[in-house]
């Protein structure tokens, strides 16, 4: 179904892919992984014909997909056989209703109304969005938008589906729905799937083979377990060990501590909260998404905010950062309702493109400190280094991969050394090596007194870094607690099993990567 031979791609003098060759049979699922910036998204654009037909590039080699010579076939023809969802799903969407968005592709194929309606119903059910069919896409959460973009691609019934990090913004139910739907498609329709992923555990049960890229070259290829149980490959290319643990709801992983807990379960008597939300309600067009939120974050806390898509986590972050006016209640930052943007609270958005606007990485990271006249060369260099951006400092942000853009946005957030950093799904586009590097930088800031609020669906990040976990449901915080100690104990046993299987690594190092 997919036959790539000696593929090389260059943008000007920059070689992005080098002599890539591989095959994927009909009905197989190929997982494509590697460090951010290694060429995965470029390969996806070649498979879908976007390169070279829409994005100019120098392409050499042969690309056969679904019986088409992609490099020499009209993109209108390729798009009927090859579906795609990119890392920023908002770029796919332009209709005013969810069901109209999904119907757009099939309608343009000239299908009957009955066939279009059937495909829309099926695609909505496949991704778990049936109850939202009348909603505006602009009002959906990031995870719901991801599922909508996938549904729109599925409704076209392509022969090949290319998905660039489809689980990055998804909650547990959403991930289960997508993986189950993809598995059914393979068996019912023979769909061939190419998944670009860093979160490897989630796609383990449908993956037939894995391809690892590094600096535009294929460095490992084979069966899922063959490649990803090899510690040398994982370590060399910054990959995340795929845990054997099944996906579990947050409520099963957490235990409550005393209501309104803070550092080590108690309010610090001698400290004023960095953030104090008092009976906060906020939303859009006068309709509340979050209701009666009471929450305090103190200096030195490392907290996580978790919950399913659409529960209000991003809305809470926007209101806390002063970017969304409350419908009721108060937002106090260091005891005042007038926070200093960037200095008191810095917010990393889900989509890094929403906060990048200068002509180079260096300018982007230095913009805040220079604007506040606090620029320090040593701190600037350290910030670039912590985000692995030194070699990219003169690059235009929008010429880089999504993962590199995310690191740039993150670096610009922490450059001012704010009192509180809120990160809304920082895993997008990030391989495990760079994600660890960024999180370790946050740990250092946290040790110096900076408070961290991490919004994520990623169990491993929460388990490893967060000392306090807040669970949201239906716009309310329903639990304020921590990871259940029995879960940590189970993970330790899991690490010991991995240690026994691998025979080379210290237990502590295996545990470090196990979950």
Buried (B, 14 or more C-beta within 10 A) or exposed (E): BBEBEEBBBBBEEEBBBBBBEBEBEEBBBBBBBBBBBBBBBBBBBBBBBBBBBEEEBBBEBEBBBBEBEBBEBEBEEBBBBBBBBBBBBBEBBEBEBBBBBBBBBBBEEEBEEEEBBBBBBBBBEBBBBBEBBEBBBEBBBBBBBBBBBBBBBBBBBBBBBBBBBBBBBBBBBBBBBBBBBBBEBBEEEEBBBBBBBBBBBBBBEBBBBBBBBBBBBBBBBBEBEEBBBBBEBBBBBBBBBBBEBEBEEBEEBBEEBEEEBBBEBEBBEEBEBBBBBBEBBBBBEEEBBBBBBBBBBBBBBBBBBBBBBBBBBBBBBBBBBBEBEBBEBEBBBBEEEEBBBBBBBBBBBBBBBEBBEBEBBBBBBBBBBEEBEEBEEEBBEBBBEBBBBEEBBEBBBEEBBBBBBBBBBBBBBBBBBBBBBBBBBBBBBBBBBBBBBBBEBBBEBBEEBBBBBBBBBBBBBBBBBBBBBBBBBEBBBEBBBBBBEEBBEEBBEBBBEBBEEBEEBEBEBBBBBBB
